[in-house]
């Protein structure tokens, strides 16, 4: 485990090497980037083996960096089951995305820069995962945001891509302000950046050094604001669908293993802090269920293939936050894993479709793709079934774990909301699969063809994993008691596989029923769909315009933020600068200019002036005393 620090280093070195020498590198540096992330994945395998073989559940290494007063700051890594799971997900998905990019990005004039930033992106996320202190974590957190800005706006000559990258950067910065303030609050009151020490102060405080409930709640909620931005939680989700303007491999990486996973990971890493405040967990639960429902409804009305998948990501991230709010730590990370594998596959399949259809993303112009692109169609279908919760595919197992966590830990209203989201998820996945791949062949599809093997190979690997990875939830053999025995919340005891036959049956019925309903409606009963749109025209319009949140935010920026900024700028220029800064200097200059007329060089004039001044001063003193 002591070699875990090397995993992000490979990516950083690849970035520097490609960025500096990209014009002189063979194959434009792309294989250097792939070899770097491959080395990271291999190192992860050794770390995982060490963790299993040694039975050591935690490895913490740090070195002193600097001291400021009573504050000692160190750099270090923290390796535990949460770290290992995330390292595996990020390195594996990033590796497959980079291999996929060899085909998708072939011929792009800025290919070296793409692979350089891609390496930096993965390295930043891996550093975030390994960080043992809030300072290093925050640096990596912001670097992830910067890389997402560069990759979403990779084709910056396209106005939509340039605007999308700025939107993602600004929106996530809003949440990051809260994160920074939350970190400052914790550091000021605990005297350390070290995550383990902070959490220990929360769970096992020294008598007299307990943290107040107000501090714990406020710092938790401020930190959660950062998680809301990165993980696209309502209402800071608006950047996510626009981020689809970036290259599709970037979308696959962002939505599966890096940026959006960062927020969920942050809450999981600091889970004892959130667990110490019932109010904080309640807020996380509320935001999670609202995000899940809103994302599902948006996906149900969208007609853009990549945006449907983006809203699906938003909804499933809501599932994860809901699980964390319910105390389902294991369920949340398990679903993060199963969703990451399936969603990476779905985005790659979408990229394969775009590659064949000249970047077309409107599902209404597709149809019959299964005949032209059988591998893409099969893998997309597997991903759709998995995320719908159809057994025995991967997300079925993790959704069931979330269901049990919500049923045990939250008010029944959350359970109802979750079950509705499950049904909606199945319907919109059936909708997009049926229309795009199994509908009537569209005019744009006639010249479509299967993507090259360098793009279909990662799809097949991920499809295979989506079929089997869910089984890690259950005990296998005499030495493995299930995923929950490997990964469990800090301060809690490991537990084995948990199943409730009744709720499992309900989950299966809702998932299969929802998928069947969606398939039936968009196969032969489009008249019912049209009738629903007509009857609920107002609701459909609201969803089609995404609740007008983008318009609201734009109005607030134009009419509040910009005007307030202009007023502050005017005050700064006229009052602070002209009067506060330049004013004294100008007054001194003017006074000197006036007084210099009295400088004649004649001693008699100076004498008369001094006498006159002395007389005036004397008279003034006499009057003051008599008064």
C-alpha positions as CSV (number, residue, x, y, z in Angstrom):
1,X,0.0,0.0,0.0
2,X,3.0,2.3,0.5
3,X,3.3,2.6,-3.3
4,X,-0.2,4.0,-3.7
5,X,1.3,7.5,-4.0
6,X,2.7,6.6,-7.4
7,X,-0.7,6.1,-9.0
8,X,-1.4,9.9,-9.6
9,X,2.3,10.6,-10.2
10,X,2.3,8.6,-13.5
11,X,-0.5,10.9,-14.8
12,X,1.3,14.1,-13.7
13,X,4.5,13.0,-15.4
14,X,2.6,12.1,-18.6
15,X,1.0,15.5,-18.6
16,X,4.3,17.4,-18.2
17,X,6.0,15.2,-20.8
18,X,3.3,15.5,-23.4
19,X,2.7,19.2,-22.8
20,X,6.4,20.1,-23.2
21,X,7.4,17.7,-26.0
22,X,4.1,17.1,-27.8
23,X,5.4,18.3,-31.2
24,X,8.3,16.0,-31.2
25,X,6.7,12.8,-29.7
26,X,5.9,9.7,-31.8
27,X,2.2,9.0,-32.1
28,X,1.6,12.6,-30.7
29,X,2.1,11.3,-27.2
30,X,-1.1,9.4,-27.0
31,X,0.5,6.1,-26.0
32,X,2.5,7.8,-23.2
33,X,-0.8,8.9,-21.6
34,X,-2.3,5.4,-22.0
35,X,0.8,3.8,-20.5
36,X,0.7,6.2,-17.6
37,X,-2.9,5.3,-16.6
38,X,-2.1,1.6,-17.3
39,X,0.8,1.8,-14.8
40,X,-1.6,3.4,-12.4
41,X,-4.1,0.6,-12.8
42,X,-1.4,-2.1,-12.3
43,X,-0.2,-0.3,-9.2
44,X,-3.8,-0.3,-7.9
45,X,-3.9,-4.0,-8.3
46,X,-0.9,-4.4,-6.1
47,X,-2.4,-2.0,-3.5
48,X,-5.6,-4.0,-3.5
49,X,-3.7,-7.3,-3.1
50,X,-1.8,-5.8,-0.2
51,X,-5.0,-4.7,1.5
52,X,-6.5,-8.1,1.1
53,X,-3.4,-10.1,2.0
54,X,-2.3,-8.1,5.0
55,X,-5.7,-7.6,6.4
56,X,-4.7,-4.0,7.3
57,X,-7.8,-1.8,6.8
58,X,-6.0,1.5,6.8
59,X,-2.6,2.9,5.7
60,X,-1.7,6.5,6.5
61,X,1.6,8.1,5.5
62,X,2.5,11.7,5.7
63,X,5.5,14.1,5.7
64,X,5.8,17.5,7.2
65,X,5.4,20.4,4.8
66,X,5.4,23.6,6.8
67,X,4.4,25.1,10.1
68,X,2.4,28.4,10.5
69,X,2.0,29.3,14.2
70,X,0.3,26.4,15.9
71,X,-0.8,24.9,12.6
72,X,1.3,22.0,11.2
73,X,0.6,21.2,7.6
74,X,1.7,17.9,6.0
75,X,1.4,16.1,2.7
76,X,0.2,12.6,2.9
77,X,-1.9,9.7,1.6
78,X,-4.7,7.7,3.2
79,X,-5.4,4.2,1.8
80,X,-8.5,2.4,3.1
81,X,-11.3,0.4,1.4
82,X,-13.0,3.6,0.2
83,X,-9.8,4.8,-1.4
84,X,-9.2,1.4,-3.0
85,X,-12.6,1.2,-4.6
86,X,-12.3,4.7,-6.0
87,X,-8.8,4.1,-7.3
88,X,-10.0,1.0,-9.1
89,X,-13.0,2.7,-10.7
90,X,-11.0,5.8,-11.8
91,X,-7.9,4.0,-13.2
92,X,-10.0,1.3,-15.0
93,X,-12.5,3.6,-16.5
94,X,-9.9,6.2,-17.5
95,X,-7.8,3.5,-19.1
96,X,-10.7,2.3,-21.3
97,X,-11.7,5.9,-22.1
98,X,-8.2,6.6,-23.3
99,X,-8.2,3.5,-25.5
100,X,-11.6,4.4,-26.8
101,X,-10.3,7.9,-27.6
102,X,-7.7,6.5,-30.0
103,X,-10.6,5.9,-32.4
104,X,-13.0,8.6,-31.5
105,X,-10.4,11.5,-31.5
106,X,-8.4,10.2,-34.4
107,X,-7.2,13.0,-36.7
108,X,-8.0,15.8,-34.3
109,X,-5.4,18.6,-34.7
110,X,-5.0,19.1,-30.9
111,X,-4.8,15.4,-30.1
112,X,-1.6,15.7,-27.9
113,X,-3.1,18.4,-25.8
114,X,-6.2,16.3,-25.4
115,X,-4.2,13.4,-24.0
116,X,-2.1,15.7,-21.9
117,X,-5.1,17.3,-20.1
118,X,-6.8,13.9,-19.9
119,X,-3.8,12.6,-18.0
120,X,-3.8,15.6,-15.7
121,X,-7.6,15.2,-15.1
122,X,-7.2,11.6,-14.0
123,X,-4.1,12.4,-11.9
124,X,-6.0,15.2,-10.1
125,X,-9.0,12.9,-9.3
126,X,-6.6,10.2,-8.0
127,X,-4.8,12.8,-5.8
128,X,-8.2,13.9,-4.5
129,X,-9.0,10.3,-3.6
130,X,-5.6,9.6,-1.9
131,X,-5.4,12.9,0.0
132,X,-5.2,12.6,3.8
133,X,-5.7,16.3,4.5
134,X,-8.2,18.9,3.5
135,X,-5.6,21.2,2.0
136,X,-4.3,18.7,-0.5
137,X,-7.8,17.6,-1.2
138,X,-8.9,21.1,-1.9
139,X,-5.9,21.7,-4.3
140,X,-6.8,18.5,-6.2
141,X,-10.5,19.4,-6.1
142,X,-9.9,22.7,-7.9
143,X,-7.5,21.1,-10.3
144,X,-10.3,18.7,-11.3
145,X,-12.5,21.7,-11.9
146,X,-9.8,23.4,-14.1
147,X,-9.3,20.2,-16.1
148,X,-13.0,19.8,-16.7
149,X,-13.1,23.4,-18.0
150,X,-10.3,22.6,-20.4
151,X,-11.8,19.3,-21.6
152,X,-15.5,20.5,-21.9
153,X,-14.3,23.4,-23.9
154,X,-11.7,21.4,-25.8
155,X,-13.4,22.4,-29.1
156,X,-13.4,26.0,-28.0
157,X,-13.9,27.3,-31.6
158,X,-17.5,26.1,-31.2
159,X,-19.4,28.9,-29.3
160,X,-21.6,26.3,-27.5
161,X,-18.5,24.4,-26.2
162,X,-16.9,27.6,-25.0
163,X,-20.0,28.7,-23.2
164,X,-20.5,25.2,-21.7
165,X,-17.0,25.1,-20.2
166,X,-17.5,28.6,-18.6
167,X,-20.8,27.6,-17.3
168,X,-19.4,24.4,-15.7
169,X,-16.5,26.4,-14.2
170,X,-18.6,29.2,-12.7
171,X,-21.4,26.9,-11.4
172,X,-19.1,24.6,-9.6
173,X,-17.1,27.6,-8.2
174,X,-20.4,28.7,-6.5
175,X,-20.4,25.4,-4.6
176,X,-16.6,25.6,-4.0
177,X,-17.0,28.8,-2.1
178,X,-19.1,26.9,0.4
179,X,-16.5,24.1,0.5
180,X,-13.6,26.5,1.2
181,X,-15.5,28.3,4.0
182,X,-16.4,24.9,5.5
183,X,-12.8,23.8,5.4
184,X,-11.7,27.0,7.1
185,X,-14.3,26.6,9.8
186,X,-13.0,23.1,10.6
187,X,-9.3,24.0,10.5
188,X,-9.8,27.1,12.7
189,X,-11.7,25.1,15.3
190,X,-9.6,21.9,15.2
191,X,-6.2,23.3,14.5
192,X,-5.4,20.8,11.8
193,X,-6.0,19.9,8.1
194,X,-5.6,16.2,8.8
195,X,-8.9,14.4,7.9
196,X,-8.5,11.6,10.4
197,X,-7.7,14.0,13.3
198,X,-10.7,16.1,12.4
199,X,-13.0,13.1,12.3
200,X,-11.6,11.9,15.5
201,X,-12.4,15.2,17.1
202,X,-16.0,14.7,16.0
203,X,-16.4,11.1,17.0
204,X,-14.1,10.8,20.1
205,X,-13.4,14.3,21.4
206,X,-11.2,15.0,24.3
207,X,-13.3,16.3,27.2
208,X,-13.5,20.1,27.0
209,X,-12.6,20.1,23.2
210,X,-15.9,19.0,21.8
211,X,-17.1,20.6,18.6
212,X,-20.5,22.4,18.9
213,X,-23.5,21.0,17.1
214,X,-23.8,24.4,15.3
215,X,-20.2,24.1,14.0
216,X,-20.6,20.5,12.9
217,X,-23.9,21.2,11.1
218,X,-22.7,24.5,9.4
219,X,-19.4,23.0,8.3
220,X,-21.1,19.9,7.0
221,X,-23.6,21.9,5.0
222,X,-21.0,24.2,3.6
223,X,-18.9,21.3,2.5
224,X,-22.0,19.7,1.0
225,X,-22.4,22.8,-1.1
226,X,-19.1,22.0,-2.8
227,X,-20.3,18.4,-3.3
228,X,-23.6,19.7,-4.8
229,X,-21.7,21.7,-7.4
230,X,-19.3,18.9,-8.5
231,X,-22.0,16.1,-8.4
232,X,-24.6,18.2,-10.2
233,X,-27.2,18.2,-7.4
234,X,-30.3,20.4,-7.8
235,X,-30.2,23.4,-8.2
236,X,-26.5,23.4,-9.1
237,X,-27.0,20.8,-11.8
238,X,-27.4,23.2,-14.7
239,X,-23.8,22.8,-16.0
240,X,-24.1,19.0,-16.5
241,X,-26.3,18.8,-19.6
242,X,-24.3,21.6,-21.3
243,X,-21.1,19.8,-20.6
244,X,-22.1,17.4,-23.4
245,X,-20.6,19.9,-25.8
246,X,-17.2,18.4,-25.0
247,X,-15.8,15.3,-26.7
248,X,-17.9,12.2,-25.9
249,X,-14.9,10.3,-24.2
250,X,-14.7,13.3,-21.9
251,X,-18.4,12.9,-21.1
252,X,-17.8,9.3,-20.4
253,X,-15.0,10.0,-17.9
254,X,-16.7,12.9,-16.2
255,X,-20.0,11.1,-15.8
256,X,-18.5,7.8,-14.7
257,X,-15.5,8.2,-12.6
258,X,-14.1,11.7,-12.1
259,X,-15.8,15.0,-11.6
260,X,-19.4,14.0,-10.7
261,X,-18.0,11.2,-8.5
262,X,-15.9,13.7,-6.5
263,X,-18.9,15.1,-4.7
264,X,-20.2,11.7,-3.6
265,X,-16.7,10.7,-2.6
266,X,-16.3,13.9,-0.5
267,X,-19.4,13.3,1.5
268,X,-18.3,9.6,2.0
269,X,-14.8,10.6,3.1
270,X,-16.2,13.0,5.7
271,X,-19.2,10.8,6.5
272,X,-18.6,10.8,10.3
273,X,-18.8,14.6,10.2
274,X,-22.2,14.4,8.4
275,X,-23.4,11.6,10.6
276,X,-22.8,13.7,13.7
277,X,-25.5,16.1,12.5
278,X,-29.1,14.8,11.9
279,X,-29.9,18.1,10.2
280,X,-27.0,17.8,7.8
281,X,-28.0,14.2,6.8
282,X,-31.6,15.4,6.3
283,X,-30.5,18.1,3.9
284,X,-28.4,15.6,2.0
285,X,-31.4,13.3,1.8
286,X,-33.8,16.1,0.6
287,X,-31.3,17.3,-2.0
288,X,-30.7,13.8,-3.2
289,X,-34.4,12.8,-3.7
290,X,-35.2,16.1,-5.4
291,X,-32.3,15.7,-7.7
292,X,-33.2,12.1,-8.5
293,X,-36.8,13.0,-9.4
294,X,-36.0,16.1,-11.4
295,X,-33.2,14.4,-13.3
296,X,-35.5,11.5,-14.2
297,X,-38.2,13.8,-15.4
298,X,-35.7,15.8,-17.5
299,X,-34.4,12.6,-19.1
300,X,-38.0,11.5,-19.9
301,X,-38.7,14.7,-22.0
302,X,-35.3,15.3,-23.6
303,X,-34.6,14.1,-27.2
304,X,-30.8,14.5,-27.3
305,X,-29.0,11.2,-26.7
306,X,-26.1,12.6,-24.7
307,X,-28.3,14.9,-22.7
308,X,-30.6,12.0,-21.8
309,X,-27.6,10.2,-20.4
310,X,-26.5,13.4,-18.6
311,X,-29.8,13.7,-16.9
312,X,-29.7,10.0,-16.0
313,X,-26.3,10.7,-14.3
314,X,-27.9,13.5,-12.4
315,X,-30.7,11.3,-11.2
316,X,-28.4,8.4,-10.2
317,X,-26.2,10.8,-8.3
318,X,-29.3,11.8,-6.4
319,X,-29.7,8.1,-5.5
320,X,-26.2,8.1,-4.1
321,X,-26.7,11.3,-2.0
322,X,-30.1,9.9,-0.8
323,X,-28.3,6.7,0.3
324,X,-25.7,8.7,2.2
325,X,-28.4,10.8,3.8
326,X,-30.1,7.6,4.9
327,X,-26.9,6.3,6.4
328,X,-26.3,3.9,3.5
329,X,-22.6,4.5,3.1
330,X,-21.9,1.1,1.5
331,X,-25.0,1.3,-0.7
332,X,-23.9,4.8,-2.1
333,X,-20.4,3.8,-3.0
334,X,-21.6,0.4,-4.4
335,X,-24.0,2.3,-6.7
336,X,-21.3,4.8,-7.6
337,X,-19.3,1.8,-8.8
338,X,-22.0,0.0,-10.7
339,X,-23.3,3.2,-12.2
340,X,-19.8,4.3,-13.2
341,X,-19.2,1.1,-15.2
342,X,-22.6,1.2,-16.9
343,X,-22.6,4.9,-17.6
344,X,-19.1,4.9,-19.1
345,X,-20.4,2.1,-21.5
346,X,-23.5,4.1,-22.4
347,X,-21.6,7.2,-23.2
348,X,-19.1,5.3,-25.3
349,X,-22.0,3.7,-27.1
350,X,-23.5,7.1,-27.7
351,X,-20.1,8.3,-29.0
352,X,-20.1,5.2,-31.3
353,X,-23.5,6.3,-32.7
354,X,-22.3,9.9,-33.2
355,X,-19.2,8.6,-34.9
356,X,-21.4,6.7,-37.4
357,X,-24.0,9.4,-37.9
358,X,-21.8,12.4,-38.3
359,X,-22.3,13.7,-34.8
360,X,-26.1,13.4,-34.8
361,X,-27.5,13.2,-31.3
362,X,-31.3,13.7,-31.9
363,X,-32.9,10.3,-31.1
364,X,-35.8,11.1,-33.4
365,X,-33.5,11.0,-36.4
366,X,-32.2,7.6,-35.4
367,X,-33.8,4.1,-35.4
368,X,-32.9,0.7,-36.6
369,X,-29.3,1.1,-35.5
370,X,-29.2,-2.5,-34.2
371,X,-28.9,-3.7,-37.8
372,X,-26.0,-1.4,-38.7
373,X,-24.2,-1.4,-35.3
374,X,-25.0,-4.7,-33.5
375,X,-22.2,-4.4,-30.9
376,X,-23.1,-0.8,-30.0
377,X,-26.7,-1.7,-29.8
378,X,-26.2,-4.8,-27.6
379,X,-23.8,-3.0,-25.2
380,X,-26.1,0.1,-25.0
381,X,-29.0,-2.3,-24.2
382,X,-27.1,-4.0,-21.5
383,X,-26.2,-0.6,-19.9
384,X,-29.9,0.5,-20.2
385,X,-31.1,-2.7,-18.5
386,X,-28.5,-2.4,-15.8
387,X,-29.3,1.2,-14.9
388,X,-33.0,0.3,-14.9
389,X,-32.4,-2.2,-12.1
390,X,-33.2,-5.3,-14.1
391,X,-31.8,-8.4,-12.3
392,X,-29.2,-9.8,-12.3
393,X,-27.4,-6.9,-13.9
394,X,-25.0,-4.7,-11.9
395,X,-27.2,-1.7,-10.7
396,X,-30.0,-4.0,-9.6
397,X,-27.9,-5.0,-6.6
398,X,-26.8,-1.5,-5.7
399,X,-30.3,-0.1,-6.1
400,X,-31.7,-2.7,-3.8
401,X,-29.1,-1.8,-1.2
402,X,-30.2,1.9,-1.5
403,X,-33.8,0.8,-1.2
404,X,-33.1,-1.0,2.1
405,X,-31.1,1.9,3.4
406,X,-33.9,4.4,2.7
407,X,-36.5,2.1,4.1
408,X,-34.5,1.7,7.3
409,X,-33.2,5.2,7.8
410,X,-35.7,7.8,6.4
411,X,-39.3,8.9,6.4
412,X,-41.6,6.8,4.1
413,X,-42.0,9.9,1.8
414,X,-38.4,9.4,0.7
415,X,-39.0,5.8,0.0
416,X,-42.0,6.7,-2.2
417,X,-39.9,9.3,-4.1
418,X,-37.1,6.7,-4.6
419,X,-39.5,4.1,-6.0
420,X,-41.0,6.6,-8.4
421,X,-37.5,7.5,-9.5
422,X,-36.8,3.8,-10.1
423,X,-39.9,3.5,-12.4
424,X,-39.0,6.7,-14.3
425,X,-35.4,5.6,-14.7
426,X,-36.6,2.3,-16.3
427,X,-39.1,4.2,-18.6
428,X,-36.6,6.7,-20.0
429,X,-33.9,4.1,-20.5
430,X,-36.4,1.9,-22.4
431,X,-37.5,5.0,-24.4
432,X,-34.1,5.9,-25.6
433,X,-33.1,2.3,-26.4
434,X,-36.3,1.6,-28.3
435,X,-36.2,4.8,-30.4
436,X,-32.5,4.9,-31.2
437,X,-31.7,1.2,-31.8
438,X,-34.9,-0.8,-32.3
439,X,-37.3,1.7,-34.0
440,X,-37.9,2.2,-37.7
441,X,-34.8,2.9,-39.6
442,X,-34.3,6.6,-40.1
443,X,-32.9,8.3,-43.3
444,X,-29.7,9.2,-41.5
445,X,-29.0,5.6,-40.6
446,X,-28.7,4.1,-44.0
447,X,-24.9,4.8,-44.2
448,X,-24.2,4.0,-40.6
449,X,-21.6,1.3,-39.8
450,X,-20.1,-0.3,-36.7
451,X,-17.3,1.6,-35.1
452,X,-13.7,0.3,-35.3
453,X,-12.5,-2.3,-32.8
454,X,-10.5,0.2,-30.8
455,X,-13.9,1.7,-29.8
456,X,-16.0,-1.4,-29.5
457,X,-13.4,-3.3,-27.4
458,X,-13.9,-1.1,-24.3
459,X,-17.7,-1.4,-24.8
460,X,-17.5,-5.2,-24.7
461,X,-15.3,-5.1,-21.6
462,X,-17.7,-2.8,-19.7
463,X,-20.7,-4.8,-20.9
464,X,-19.1,-7.9,-19.4
465,X,-18.5,-6.2,-16.1
466,X,-22.1,-4.8,-16.1
467,X,-23.3,-8.4,-16.3
468,X,-21.2,-9.7,-13.3
469,X,-19.9,-6.9,-11.1
470,X,-23.1,-6.7,-9.1
471,X,-22.4,-10.2,-7.7
472,X,-19.7,-8.7,-5.5
473,X,-22.5,-7.7,-3.2
474,X,-23.1,-11.3,-2.1
475,X,-20.8,-13.7,-0.2
476,X,-18.5,-15.7,-2.4
477,X,-16.7,-18.6,-0.8
478,X,-15.6,-19.0,2.8
479,X,-13.4,-15.9,3.0
480,X,-15.7,-13.3,1.4
481,X,-18.8,-12.0,3.2
482,X,-19.9,-9.6,0.5
483,X,-19.1,-6.0,-0.5
484,X,-20.4,-4.6,2.8
485,X,-17.8,-6.6,4.7
486,X,-15.1,-4.9,2.7
487,X,-16.4,-1.4,2.6
488,X,-18.4,0.0,5.5
489,X,-18.8,3.4,7.2
490,X,-16.1,4.5,9.6
491,X,-17.0,3.7,13.2
492,X,-19.5,1.0,12.1
493,X,-19.1,-2.8,12.1
494,X,-18.8,-4.7,8.9
495,X,-21.9,-6.6,7.8
496,X,-22.6,-9.3,5.3
497,X,-25.1,-9.5,2.5
498,X,-28.5,-8.1,3.4
499,X,-31.7,-8.9,1.4
500,X,-35.4,-8.4,2.0
501,X,-37.4,-10.7,-0.2
502,X,-40.5,-8.4,-0.2
503,X,-38.6,-5.2,-1.1
504,X,-36.5,-7.1,-3.7
505,X,-39.8,-8.3,-5.3
506,X,-41.2,-4.8,-5.3
507,X,-38.0,-3.4,-6.8
508,X,-38.0,-6.0,-9.6
509,X,-41.6,-5.5,-10.4
510,X,-41.2,-1.7,-10.6
511,X,-38.0,-1.9,-12.7
512,X,-39.2,-4.5,-15.1
513,X,-42.7,-3.0,-15.2
514,X,-41.3,0.5,-15.9
515,X,-39.0,-0.8,-18.7
516,X,-41.8,-2.8,-20.3
517,X,-44.1,0.1,-20.1
518,X,-41.6,2.4,-21.7
519,X,-40.9,-0.1,-24.4
520,X,-44.6,-0.7,-25.1
521,X,-45.4,3.0,-25.3
522,X,-42.6,3.9,-27.6
523,X,-43.1,0.9,-29.8
524,X,-46.8,0.9,-30.6
525,X,-48.6,3.4,-28.5
526,X,-47.1,6.8,-29.4
527,X,-50.7,8.1,-29.5
528,X,-50.8,7.7,-25.7
529,X,-47.5,9.5,-25.4
530,X,-48.9,12.4,-27.6
531,X,-52.1,12.5,-25.6
532,X,-50.2,12.7,-22.3
533,X,-48.1,15.6,-23.7
534,X,-51.4,17.4,-24.7
535,X,-53.1,16.8,-21.4
536,X,-50.1,17.9,-19.4
537,X,-48.9,20.6,-21.8
538,X,-47.9,23.0,-19.1
539,X,-45.9,20.4,-17.2
540,X,-44.3,19.2,-20.4
541,X,-43.3,22.8,-21.3
542,X,-41.8,23.3,-17.8
543,X,-39.8,20.1,-18.1
544,X,-38.8,20.9,-21.7
545,X,-37.4,24.2,-20.6
546,X,-35.8,22.6,-17.5
547,X,-38.0,24.5,-15.1
548,X,-36.6,27.7,-16.6
549,X,-33.8,27.6,-14.1
550,X,-31.2,28.6,-16.8
551,X,-33.4,31.6,-17.7
552,X,-33.7,32.5,-14.0
553,X,-30.0,32.3,-13.4
554,X,-29.3,34.4,-16.5
555,X,-31.8,37.0,-15.3
556,X,-30.2,37.1,-11.9
557,X,-26.8,37.5,-13.4
558,X,-27.9,40.2,-15.8
559,X,-30.1,42.2,-13.4
560,X,-28.7,41.6,-10.0
561,X,-25.1,40.4,-10.2
562,X,-24.0,42.6,-13.1
563,X,-25.7,45.7,-11.8
564,X,-24.4,45.1,-8.2
565,X,-21.0,44.5,-9.7
566,X,-21.2,47.8,-11.7
567,X,-22.3,49.7,-8.5
568,X,-19.4,48.3,-6.5
569,X,-17.0,49.1,-9.3
570,X,-18.3,52.7,-9.5
571,X,-18.0,53.1,-5.7
572,X,-14.5,51.7,-5.9
573,X,-13.5,54.0,-8.7
574,X,-15.1,57.2,-7.5
575,X,-15.1,56.9,-3.7
576,X,-12.3,54.5,-2.8
577,X,-9.9,55.3,-5.6
578,X,-10.6,58.9,-6.5
579,X,-11.2,60.2,-3.0
580,X,-9.7,57.6,-0.6
581,X,-6.5,57.0,-2.5
582,X,-5.9,59.8,-4.9
583,X,-7.8,62.4,-2.8
584,X,-5.2,63.0,-0.1
585,X,-2.4,63.2,-2.7
586,X,-4.4,65.7,-4.8
587,X,-5.2,67.8,-1.7
588,X,-1.6,67.9,-0.7
589,X,-0.5,68.9,-4.2
590,X,-3.1,71.7,-4.4
591,X,-2.2,73.0,-0.9
592,X,1.4,73.1,-1.8
593,X,0.6,74.9,-5.0
594,X,-1.3,77.5,-3.1
595,X,1.3,77.9,-0.4
596,X,4.3,78.2,-2.7
597,X,3.1,81.7,-3.6
598,X,4.1,82.8,-0.2
599,X,7.7,81.6,-0.6
600,X,9.4,84.8,-1.6
601,X,12.9,84.2,-0.3
602,X,12.8,87.5,1.7
603,X,13.6,87.2,5.5
604,X,11.3,90.2,6.3
605,X,8.3,88.4,4.8
606,X,9.0,85.3,6.8
607,X,9.4,87.3,10.0
608,X,6.1,89.2,9.5
609,X,4.3,85.9,8.9
610,X,5.8,84.3,12.0
611,X,4.8,87.3,14.2
612,X,1.3,87.4,12.7
613,X,0.9,83.7,13.4
614,X,2.2,84.1,17.0
615,X,-0.3,87.0,17.6
616,X,-3.2,85.0,16.1
617,X,-2.2,81.9,18.3
618,X,-2.0,84.1,21.4
619,X,-5.4,85.7,20.8
620,X,-6.9,82.4,20.2
621,X,-5.5,81.0,23.5
622,X,-6.8,84.0,25.5
623,X,-10.3,83.7,24.0
624,X,-10.3,80.0,24.7
625,X,-9.3,80.4,28.3
626,X,-11.8,83.3,28.9
627,X,-14.6,81.3,27.3
